[in-house]
Amino acid sequence: MSKTVLIADDLPFFRVALKDILMKGGYEVVGEATNGVEAVEKAKSLLPDIIILDVVMPVKTGLDAAKEIRLLRLQAKVVMCSSLGNEAIVDEALKSGACAYILKPLNEQTVLSTLERL
């Protein structure tokens, strides 16, 4: 059985590109969100195995969404994905509950190998 994934990013082209990579890797994308509030709500209803959150999103950031998901004690592994790669942001993401951090622009091999290590 494939692992289920929820993608949260405010940019449609990024969600499409990531979805294509995930499907090629055998993952099932069960939902998409455009902001952190939607991501938390869909995480609660869809119960995906993996949640990929962009750091910078409107309404609620990916960092805040990760904290809320952690407090809900959902079983999903949270992966942050952003073009922001400085050490402070990565540290904050890990403290927020993320298990991994992927830098944009996306590299198919990096995305899939990161998820396989979860």
Backbone bond lengths (Angstrom), bond angles and torsions (degrees), N, CA, C in turn:
res aa  C-N    CA-C-N  psi(-1)  N-CA   C-N-CA  omega(-1)  CA-C   N-CA-C  phi
1 M - - - 1.462 - - 1.523 108.81 -
2 S 1.318 116.76 136.38 1.461 120.07 -179.21 1.524 110.20 -76.96
3 K 1.309 114.81 156.16 1.461 120.11 176.29 1.520 108.60 -81.18
4 T 1.328 115.34 144.14 1.456 121.22 -178.88 1.525 110.26 -94.74
5 V 1.333 115.09 144.95 1.462 120.99 -175.54 1.527 110.28 -134.20
6 L 1.330 115.37 139.80 1.461 123.65 169.85 1.526 106.63 -110.09
7 I 1.335 117.02 128.91 1.457 122.76 179.03 1.526 108.56 -107.70
8 A 1.343 116.52 129.98 1.463 120.71 176.82 1.522 109.82 -127.04
9 D 1.315 115.66 112.12 1.461 122.24 177.44 1.522 107.09 -157.86
10 D 1.325 116.97 142.94 1.460 119.81 -178.10 1.526 113.23 -80.19
11 L 1.322 118.13 -8.96 1.465 121.08 -179.90 1.530 111.15 -100.16
12 P 1.346 117.06 115.32 1.465 120.34 -178.00 1.534 113.63 -57.37
13 F 1.343 117.77 -40.57 1.466 119.19 -177.62 1.527 111.30 -65.05
14 F 1.334 117.17 -31.57 1.457 120.15 177.83 1.529 110.10 -69.54
15 R 1.340 116.35 -42.92 1.472 118.99 179.52 1.521 110.72 -61.63
16 V 1.334 117.59 -40.76 1.465 121.61 178.82 1.531 110.53 -63.32
17 A 1.332 116.59 -46.65 1.472 120.44 -179.06 1.530 110.93 -62.64
18 L 1.320 116.83 -44.00 1.462 120.54 -179.61 1.528 110.94 -67.30
19 K 1.315 116.53 -40.36 1.466 120.51 178.32 1.531 110.42 -60.45
20 D 1.320 117.81 -42.61 1.470 121.46 178.20 1.523 111.31 -60.51
21 I 1.332 116.76 -45.01 1.469 120.64 178.25 1.518 110.75 -60.88
22 L 1.323 116.25 -46.56 1.468 120.56 -177.52 1.522 112.01 -63.85
23 M 1.326 116.84 -42.72 1.460 119.82 -179.76 1.523 110.97 -64.94
24 K 1.344 117.46 -39.33 1.466 120.45 175.77 1.521 111.30 -61.07
25 G 1.331 116.04 -31.81 1.457 121.16 -179.44 1.512 114.33 -85.87
26 G 1.335 117.60 3.05 1.455 120.71 176.86 1.518 115.05 90.43
27 Y 1.325 117.41 11.05 1.459 121.04 178.38 1.525 109.60 -90.85
28 E 1.318 116.15 153.12 1.462 121.99 177.13 1.523 108.90 -108.29
29 V 1.329 117.00 115.69 1.456 121.10 177.80 1.525 107.51 -83.84
30 V 1.339 116.02 112.08 1.460 120.94 -174.79 1.524 113.10 -96.03
31 G 1.337 116.52 -10.81 1.454 118.46 179.63 1.506 112.18 -171.25
32 E 1.340 114.19 161.69 1.451 122.13 177.61 1.523 107.92 -135.37
33 A 1.337 115.40 146.41 1.459 121.56 177.83 1.525 108.58 -134.12
34 T 1.334 115.74 150.89 1.463 120.26 -178.52 1.523 113.16 -104.71
35 N 1.334 117.05 -4.74 1.464 120.79 177.26 1.528 109.18 -156.47
36 G 1.324 115.61 173.24 1.455 120.25 -176.31 1.514 114.60 -66.01
37 V 1.326 117.12 -34.06 1.471 120.19 178.73 1.526 109.73 -64.13
38 E 1.336 116.64 -48.40 1.474 120.55 177.04 1.517 110.71 -60.20
39 A 1.318 117.27 -39.07 1.465 120.98 -178.57 1.524 110.99 -61.15
40 V 1.311 117.17 -44.97 1.474 120.47 -179.96 1.525 110.27 -64.88
41 E 1.335 117.14 -45.91 1.466 120.61 -179.57 1.530 111.17 -61.40
42 K 1.334 117.11 -44.91 1.462 120.14 180.00 1.522 111.43 -69.91
43 A 1.313 117.38 -32.47 1.469 119.95 176.51 1.532 110.08 -62.37
44 K 1.328 116.61 -41.15 1.467 120.92 179.50 1.520 111.89 -67.39
45 S 1.321 117.30 -38.69 1.465 119.42 -175.79 1.530 112.96 -85.53
46 L 1.324 118.04 -35.18 1.463 121.23 -175.30 1.533 113.57 -91.28
47 L 1.335 116.64 -24.49 1.467 122.64 -178.87 1.532 112.97 48.64
48 P 1.339 116.49 57.15 1.466 119.88 -179.81 1.531 111.03 -71.27
49 D 1.321 115.79 161.81 1.460 120.94 175.26 1.526 111.02 -74.79
50 I 1.342 116.26 -34.36 1.459 123.03 -176.11 1.527 108.92 -134.53
51 I 1.343 115.87 139.39 1.456 121.52 175.41 1.525 107.00 -123.33
52 I 1.326 116.50 122.43 1.457 121.47 178.03 1.519 107.68 -105.47
53 L 1.344 115.76 116.92 1.457 122.41 -175.50 1.522 111.61 -115.20
54 D 1.327 116.15 131.96 1.458 120.39 169.20 1.527 106.76 -73.14
55 V 1.319 117.57 146.12 1.457 120.78 179.53 1.525 110.69 -69.68
56 V 1.334 117.00 -48.14 1.462 121.35 -175.21 1.525 109.39 -101.73
57 M 1.339 114.72 109.41 1.466 121.52 176.49 1.515 108.32 -139.90
58 P 1.336 117.24 155.86 1.466 119.77 177.76 1.532 111.39 -73.17
59 V 1.300 115.65 165.21 1.464 126.63 177.00 1.530 111.01 71.21
60 K 1.322 117.95 -58.28 1.466 122.91 177.07 1.518 106.96 -145.99
61 T 1.324 116.74 130.02 1.464 120.46 -178.64 1.528 110.88 -69.98
62 G 1.310 115.00 164.22 1.456 120.21 175.00 1.513 111.77 -63.23
63 L 1.327 117.32 -34.69 1.466 120.79 178.06 1.526 110.61 -63.43
64 D 1.328 116.98 -44.92 1.468 120.41 178.62 1.526 111.05 -67.27
65 A 1.321 116.67 -38.63 1.467 119.93 177.59 1.531 110.52 -63.80
66 A 1.318 117.58 -40.93 1.472 121.26 178.55 1.518 110.95 -61.42
67 K 1.331 116.77 -41.92 1.472 120.45 177.75 1.518 110.97 -61.50
68 E 1.327 116.09 -44.04 1.469 120.23 -179.46 1.528 111.34 -66.18
69 I 1.303 117.00 -41.22 1.474 120.95 177.89 1.521 110.11 -62.18
70 R 1.329 116.88 -41.42 1.471 120.42 177.56 1.530 110.62 -61.52
71 L 1.339 117.65 -43.28 1.467 121.24 179.83 1.524 112.12 -65.10
72 L 1.326 116.64 -28.76 1.472 120.61 178.16 1.532 111.83 -75.72
73 R 1.327 116.06 -10.06 1.471 122.99 179.52 1.533 112.35 59.43
74 L 1.327 115.14 36.72 1.458 119.69 174.25 1.526 108.28 -71.47
75 Q 1.308 117.53 151.00 1.458 122.22 -176.39 1.525 113.72 -80.62
76 A 1.323 117.11 -8.01 1.471 121.21 -176.03 1.519 111.83 -64.12
77 K 1.325 115.07 145.00 1.459 122.10 171.49 1.525 106.59 -86.24
78 V 1.324 117.11 130.73 1.456 121.73 -179.55 1.520 109.54 -100.93
79 V 1.333 115.31 130.66 1.460 122.69 176.97 1.522 107.19 -121.83
80 M 1.322 116.61 126.93 1.455 120.85 176.44 1.527 108.37 -90.78
81 C 1.332 115.64 145.30 1.456 121.03 -179.35 1.518 107.63 -139.47
82 S 1.338 116.47 123.16 1.456 119.17 -176.09 1.516 111.42 -160.36
83 S 1.328 115.05 161.12 1.464 120.06 171.64 1.520 110.04 -84.07
84 L 1.327 116.81 -9.45 1.468 121.85 176.77 1.519 108.13 -85.37
85 G 1.319 115.87 113.62 1.456 118.56 -174.81 1.504 114.81 -122.31
86 N 1.343 117.32 16.48 1.456 116.81 -179.49 1.525 110.57 -72.16
87 E 1.307 115.21 157.15 1.465 121.78 -172.59 1.525 112.83 -58.12
88 A 1.324 117.53 -38.38 1.462 120.75 -178.93 1.528 111.65 -63.56
89 I 1.322 117.30 -41.52 1.471 120.99 179.36 1.522 110.41 -67.41
90 V 1.318 117.21 -43.44 1.461 120.90 179.52 1.527 109.65 -62.49
91 D 1.322 117.78 -44.76 1.468 121.26 177.93 1.518 111.39 -60.10
92 E 1.338 116.41 -43.93 1.463 120.62 179.08 1.534 110.89 -62.57
93 A 1.325 116.82 -40.12 1.468 120.60 178.33 1.524 110.81 -61.84
94 L 1.308 116.92 -44.50 1.473 120.42 179.92 1.523 111.01 -66.26
95 K 1.321 117.80 -38.51 1.470 121.63 176.74 1.530 111.26 -67.35
96 S 1.324 116.50 -27.29 1.469 121.11 -179.83 1.525 112.90 -77.67
97 G 1.321 116.32 -11.00 1.457 119.28 178.14 1.519 115.09 120.11
98 A 1.321 117.40 1.70 1.464 119.78 178.82 1.524 110.53 -73.66
99 C 1.326 115.53 144.54 1.465 122.21 177.26 1.518 111.37 -94.27
100 A 1.336 116.18 -20.02 1.466 120.60 -176.27 1.523 108.71 -156.71
101 Y 1.349 114.60 165.63 1.458 121.84 -177.52 1.526 107.98 -139.10
102 I 1.320 116.69 124.35 1.462 122.13 179.41 1.527 108.37 -114.24
103 L 1.327 115.49 131.15 1.464 120.11 178.09 1.525 111.66 -89.16
104 K 1.326 114.93 141.20 1.463 121.70 170.55 1.504 107.36 -87.34
105 P 1.316 120.74 152.45 1.459 126.76 -0.51 1.523 110.98 -69.35
106 L 1.310 114.03 153.56 1.458 120.64 -174.75 1.516 113.12 -71.49
107 N 1.305 114.35 141.71 1.453 122.87 172.38 1.528 105.47 -122.07
108 E 1.322 117.11 120.74 1.463 121.41 -174.62 1.526 112.33 -52.52
109 Q 1.312 116.89 -47.58 1.464 120.50 -177.88 1.534 111.28 -63.40
110 T 1.321 117.01 -40.70 1.468 120.74 179.42 1.522 111.09 -64.90
111 V 1.319 117.14 -44.89 1.463 121.05 179.85 1.529 110.18 -59.46
112 L 1.325 116.59 -52.25 1.465 119.85 -175.88 1.525 112.49 -66.92
113 S 1.331 117.95 -39.44 1.466 119.00 179.58 1.529 110.75 -69.01
114 T 1.336 117.61 -33.72 1.473 120.71 177.06 1.519 109.86 -63.79
115 L 1.319 117.26 -45.63 1.468 120.34 -178.70 1.518 111.35 -67.93
116 E 1.306 118.09 -35.53 1.465 120.50 179.30 1.519 111.82 -65.60
117 R 1.331 117.19 -27.45 1.471 120.70 -179.52 1.520 112.87 -79.54
118 L 1.315 118.78 -10.53 1.472 120.87 -177.22 1.507 112.45 -65.04
